Amino acid sequence: MFIIRPFQETDIEDLINLWELCGLSRPWNNPEIDIFRKAQQHDHLFLIAVKDEKLIASIMGGYDGHRGWIHYLAVHPHHQRLGVATALIQQIEKRLIALGCPKVQLLVRQENLSVLGFYDQLGYEEVEAICLGKRLIAD
């Protein structure tokens, strides 16, 4: 059995290792900076799953007043397909609803097609939109 709890500063090293193991890290996104920025929001939307006192999964949610977002869903390969990701998604959705969030979205990298079936089973649909971005701070 695992428990879901809020991220704590003592989780940083294990969390970065998990993201690297799961292929979520990118050279242009410094994970320590991403973690620090999210932790400063104190919005209770940054969660981890722990089993036997070991960090096994993470999810980073956000809400901007218009829609919610899900980022950094990662589950250690030894704990995948056991309901951990589904539990994290459900917990974030519950917390977003409590904040009055009417809609949640997430981005999936084009090369990560294997997760699309997972999100489909949870009721997520492809949104016809083009994602644009602009770097405001060079990390």
C-alpha positions as CSV (number, residue, x, y, z in Angstrom):
1,M,0.0,0.0,0.0
2,F,1.1,3.5,-0.7
3,I,0.2,6.9,0.8
4,I,-0.2,10.2,-1.0
5,R,1.1,13.3,0.8
6,P,2.2,16.8,0.0
7,F,5.7,17.4,-1.3
8,Q,8.3,18.3,1.3
9,E,11.7,19.9,0.8
10,T,13.3,16.7,2.0
11,D,11.9,15.0,-1.1
12,I,13.9,17.0,-3.6
13,E,16.8,14.5,-4.3
14,D,14.5,11.5,-4.6
15,L,12.0,13.5,-6.7
16,I,14.7,14.6,-9.2
17,N,16.0,11.0,-9.4
18,L,12.4,9.8,-10.1
19,W,11.9,12.3,-12.9
20,E,15.2,11.4,-14.5
21,L,14.4,7.7,-14.2
22,C,11.0,8.3,-15.8
23,G,12.4,10.5,-18.6
24,L,10.7,13.7,-17.6
25,S,13.8,15.8,-17.2
26,R,14.9,18.0,-20.1
27,P,18.1,20.0,-20.5
28,W,16.1,23.3,-20.7
29,N,14.1,22.6,-17.5
30,N,16.2,22.6,-14.4
31,P,14.2,20.2,-12.1
32,E,15.5,21.9,-8.9
33,I,14.2,25.3,-10.1
34,D,10.9,23.8,-11.2
35,I,10.4,22.2,-7.8
36,F,11.4,25.4,-5.9
37,R,9.0,27.5,-8.0
38,K,6.1,25.1,-7.4
39,A,6.8,24.7,-3.7
40,Q,6.6,28.5,-3.3
41,Q,3.0,28.5,-4.4
42,H,1.8,26.6,-1.2
43,D,-1.4,25.6,-3.1
44,H,-1.5,21.9,-1.9
45,L,-1.3,20.7,-5.6
46,F,2.2,19.2,-5.5
47,L,1.9,15.6,-4.3
48,I,4.0,12.6,-4.0
49,A,3.2,8.9,-3.3
50,V,5.3,7.0,-0.8
51,K,5.6,3.3,-0.2
52,D,7.7,1.9,2.7
53,E,9.0,5.4,3.2
54,K,10.4,5.6,-0.4
55,L,9.1,8.1,-2.9
56,I,7.5,6.2,-5.8
57,A,5.5,8.8,-7.7
58,S,4.7,12.5,-8.1
59,I,2.2,14.9,-9.6
60,M,2.3,18.6,-9.9
61,G,-1.0,20.4,-10.3
62,G,-1.8,24.0,-10.9
63,Y,-4.8,26.3,-11.2
64,D,-4.8,29.8,-12.7
65,G,-8.4,30.7,-12.1
66,H,-9.5,29.6,-15.6
67,R,-8.3,26.0,-15.8
68,G,-6.2,23.5,-14.0
69,W,-3.1,21.9,-15.3
70,I,-1.3,18.6,-14.5
71,H,2.5,18.3,-14.9
72,Y,5.2,15.9,-13.8
73,L,3.1,12.8,-13.3
74,A,5.7,10.1,-12.8
75,V,5.6,6.7,-11.3
76,H,8.7,4.6,-10.6
77,P,8.8,1.7,-13.2
78,H,8.5,-0.9,-10.4
79,H,5.3,0.6,-9.2
80,Q,3.5,1.2,-12.6
81,R,0.2,-0.4,-13.4
82,L,-0.7,-0.7,-9.7
83,G,-3.1,2.3,-9.5
84,V,-0.6,4.8,-8.2
85,A,-1.0,7.2,-11.2
86,T,-4.7,6.9,-11.2
87,A,-4.9,7.7,-7.4
88,L,-2.6,10.8,-7.9
89,I,-4.8,12.0,-10.8
90,Q,-8.0,11.5,-8.8
91,Q,-6.5,13.4,-5.8
92,I,-5.4,16.4,-8.0
93,E,-8.8,16.4,-9.7
94,K,-10.6,16.4,-6.2
95,R,-8.4,19.3,-5.0
96,L,-9.0,21.3,-8.2
97,I,-12.7,20.8,-7.9
98,A,-12.5,22.1,-4.3
99,L,-10.9,25.2,-5.7
100,G,-13.7,25.7,-8.2
101,C,-11.7,24.6,-11.2
102,P,-14.1,23.7,-14.0
103,K,-11.6,22.1,-16.4
104,V,-8.1,20.4,-16.3
105,Q,-5.6,19.9,-19.0
106,L,-2.2,18.3,-19.4
107,L,0.4,18.1,-22.1
108,V,1.9,14.9,-23.5
109,R,5.1,15.0,-25.4
110,Q,4.7,13.7,-29.0
111,E,7.1,10.8,-28.4
112,N,5.3,9.7,-25.3
113,L,2.3,8.0,-27.0
114,S,2.2,5.1,-24.6
115,V,0.5,7.2,-21.9
116,L,-2.3,8.3,-24.1
117,G,-4.3,5.1,-23.4
118,F,-3.9,5.7,-19.7
119,Y,-5.4,9.2,-19.9
120,D,-8.1,8.0,-22.3
121,Q,-9.3,5.5,-19.6
122,L,-9.5,8.4,-17.1
123,G,-11.8,10.4,-19.5
124,Y,-9.2,12.8,-20.9
125,E,-9.7,13.8,-24.6
126,E,-7.4,15.4,-27.1
127,V,-8.0,19.1,-27.4
128,E,-7.6,20.7,-30.8
129,A,-5.1,23.4,-30.0
130,I,-1.6,24.4,-30.7
131,C,0.6,24.8,-27.7
132,L,2.8,27.9,-27.9
133,G,5.5,28.9,-25.5
134,K,8.0,31.6,-24.7
135,R,10.9,31.5,-22.3
136,L,10.7,34.4,-19.9
137,I,13.6,33.5,-17.6
138,A,16.7,31.7,-18.9
139,D,17.5,29.0,-16.3
